[in-house]
Every structure is written in C-alpha cells, then in structure tokens.
Amino acid sequence: MSAHGTTAGVDLDAGKVRIPAGHPLARLGPIAFGVGALGLVVAFLVTRGDTRVFAFSWLVAFLFTLSIALGSLYFVLVHTAMQGGWGIVVRRLAENAMAAIPAFALLLLPIVLYREELFPWIREIAEGKDHILHGKEPYLNVPFFLTRAVVYMVVWSAIALFFYRGSRRQDATGDHAISVRLRQWSGPAIIALGLTHSFAAFDWIMSLDPHWYSTIFGVYSFAGSLLAGWSFLVLVLVALRRFHLLDDIVGPEHYHDLGKLLFAFTVFWAYIGFSQYFLIWYGNIPEETIFFRHRLEGSWRGASFLLAAGHFVLPFFFLMPRAIKRRPATIALGAGWLLLMHYLDVTWLVMPSLRPHGVAFGIADVACLIGFLGIFLGVFVRLTVGAPLVPIRDPRLPESLGFENI
Amino acid sequence: MAAWGLLAEYETPKALREACERMRDAGFSRWDAHTPFPVHGLDRAMGMRRSLLPWIILVLGLGGAATGFALQWWVHAKAYPLVISGKPYFSWPAYIPITFELGVLGGALGAVFGMLGLNQLPRHHHPVFESERFKRASDDRFFVSVEAADPRFDAAATRRLLQDGATAVESIEDEA
C-alpha cells in the first residue's frame, strides 16, 4: 500500500511543519510554564498549614499529567515496534510529550517529601501493630519505596530520551539504520515500561490504601494512560489546525485511526475496570471490597456511576460512527471529554483516601492541575517549536502521508 | 446462450479507476470491478455508498447482549431463583461476562453473514469465470464487468465506454 500517494503534492517545506520564530504558539510556551509555576505556588500557599491536602492535590495532578506523557511514550513505542506507517505524521508530537517525562522527576519530590501524609503504611508499619502490613514489609518499606521511585524515573526518562534523540537525529541524517535500531529496542522498552508503570501504580496509588490489593491494577492504570496520551495528541492536532499547521499532512484518515484507538481503549479500560470490580465483588473478601465500599459511599457513589457512564458508555456510543472519528471538531470533543473523565478517574482512585465522606474540589486541586498542565505544556511547546512537527526524514513518512483507511 | 454482459481488462489501477469513474457517471448500477489487491480510491471512483453492514452488526451485537442479559435475569431471578454465594437473585455484575460474550457473538455473526449476504455469497459460479482472461484478476490485471441486465446497458455504447484505456473488452455469455 506504500506505493500509493507519495510525498507528491505535499510540500514539507511550506511552513506547515515548522513553527516560525515569533509565532503566537512560540510565545505560548513560556506563558504556560509561568502560569504553571504560579499555580503550584498558589496551591502551596492556599493549603499552608495543611500539608496533607497539598500533598493529595499534588499527587492527583502529578499522576494525571504524568499519565499523558507515559501514554504518549507507549504510543511511540508500540507504533515503532509494529513498524506502523499511518502514524508517522503524528509521532513527533507524541515524542515531544514523552520527552517531558524527565521534568516529572523534579515534580515527584513533594510526593517523596510528604510521603507520610500520603501513605499511611509508613506510620503503621513503624508502629508495628498491623499484622497484615508486617507481612508486606519486604515490599512496603521506605528505602525500597524511594529506590523504586528513582528506578521508575530513570527507566522512563532513559527510554523517552533514547527514542526522542534517535528520531531527532534522523531529522538531520535521514539514516534508515536509526529506524531499525529504535525498532529493535522498542520491544524490550515496552516490557520495561509496562512493568515499571504497573509497580508505580502499586506504589503511588494502591498503597494509599495499604490493605487493599488488586493484581490487575497496573493494567487498569496504563489503559487510562494510553487514552490520556491519545486524547492529548488529538487535541494538539486540532489546535494546530487553527494555525494551518500540518494542513494536508494530517487529515481525516489520521483522525480516523486515532479515533479508532480512542474507541478501542475506551472499551479496554472498561473491560479491565469491570474485571477488577467483578472479581472483588464475587470474592467478597473484606480487605478487597473496602476499596469499592469507600467509593460507593456518600457522593463518591455518584462519582463511581459518572465514571462508568462518562468514561465508557457515553464515549463508546459517541465514538462509534465513522463520521465522528473523521471530523476534527467531533473527535476533539470526544478526546477532550475522555481527558476530563481521565482526570475524574485519577481523582476517584486517589481522593477517597483524603476525603472519605464525599467528592470535593478545593482551590488547591484546581491550582495544582493548572500548575502541572502549565509546566507540562510549557515543556511540550518548547520542544514542539524547536523541531519539525513531523519526522521529516523518516523512511515511512510517504506511507503515512498517503495513508487511507479502506 | 444469452449475452450476460461485458468484461473489460485494464493493465493499471489508474486505467481501472478512470473506467470506473466513467461507468459511475453514466449511471450504471449492475456492474463491478475486480482487482488482485485493494485499490485505494476505488470506492469513490465506483460511487459506492456506505455499506449497510455496520448497522447489521450494531443491531445484532446489541441484540445479542440484550438476549444474554435477559436470559440470565429470567433464569436466575424469575424461573429458578437460587441463592448463590450469598448474593441477591438479581446479581447483575455476574451477568456481564455472558452479556458481553453474546454481544460479541451477535456482532461477529452479523459481520460474517451480513457480509456474505450483502455480497450475495456463497455462489458456486459466476459468468465471468468463463473468460480465460479473467484468471489474471487474481494476479496482475484489473477488470470491470457489466451485466446486460443493467437498464443503461447497450452492447455497442457500453463497449465504447469501457474501451478507453482497456487492453481488451470481451462479451460474456451466460451458460445457463
């Protein structure tokens, strides 16, 4: 199929693949970064004296934004491993999102600093009264917890930068061997990422409720992460359209495929989410059911139903028709909604530990979210402005440009 | 032996597409294109409408899911109420796996048999198989076939329409 529709008719130098200096988008980067930094300071100030609220708000925003970056990393790795052709034109934007991962190492520090506010097992194990936690001590202890956090960050950053640098080097040299080498490493990288992501989800989300456990939790976590990554990508693509960037390069065919992935992983998320609920409901063991009991009490009950309806039922039927996936405005609506639902998902996972009696959003939550999104967008825009918007010398670029769904 | 229709042979996908566009614009309805591999843009060139298949799959998929759920509800909550592991009679979470599976089954059956039905398959024979040339439809040639039964069909005019860019146009006889 690569024989059809080559670069003919698509001029890659026509100012559609680069953001020129002085472009309004170029100014957006520092503004976003500044607003973000301000947001985080505000979050700290408004919670002054209540480090627990600050730490939880920070954790939610951290996990939400990080999952966008990790989802982008998954996309790049999987697309590379599969020798995908269609997505080459959107890959650079995902690469820019994943290249922001090293920044999260710094943003992790408050979580490490306020770990005792977040993770009750630290104090409970020190008190030595809890029999169950005593049994989990070989895994749940502070030195190992900190070591793991360092390992996650190092592994994610190393993978992200390795693939980012390879792709950028190919912009300069056009060397096909780079594609081959990246593909060879993509398989092991997916395994490393899947494992570290799962354990990070155990450490930073599951251990908020240290008696509770669910072996499928890692999968649940990265199902949401992939959705967040693609949703972000769709929103960025539609935003770039307004500036006539990537015109004729990214079209309905590419939106269609991204839409199919959003649809598929909406189902996948629900499949995993229900499997988790189903086995816990069926087994009916108190230390497992406690997780859902917390989430079916007070206004969390409403949040649980909203999550099931808004994260699955609604997008499932909305994303089903072909026309929805091919029209930028409608697919962006779906992507924006899914990103919102992903934020609800992360809140739903984390916040019942802080606010067991009901859903509530404070200024700190909003400020942290703005803070993280601002800083993330700041880094993302900086990388996006500094490089071509597509990997201009990727050997599969012509295939991606001429891609058509049959 | 009655004339079934015409079969035109083309060497390239481009020539085929152009012939299809001419057929489409002339308003033919009982005709088809035959290619050894999927040709991009052929749907458009032929003026094909979107297939009905997705709707068949949706209806059968939802129907399957509804059947699966209703069956379990009827069995567990109405016809044979038994307490199973201390759960209520109507324990909907337990019904979801079967509901899901029957939904998938309905959708899959709809996809396979809907596709076969809409393609009027299976059939054991087709008049174009009489053509020696047509064997290359699975190798390196592209064909357009038109039925004489088409209201727009005219042996001479349709032949002229197909001629442009074709390596051969032959008349197909119906055995039956």
Interface residues (C-beta under 8 A of the other chain):
Chain A: M1 H4 G5 F274 Y277 F278 W281 Y282 N284 M320 R322 E404 I406
Chain B: P38 H40 G41 R50 P54 L58 S85 G86 P93 A94 I96 P97
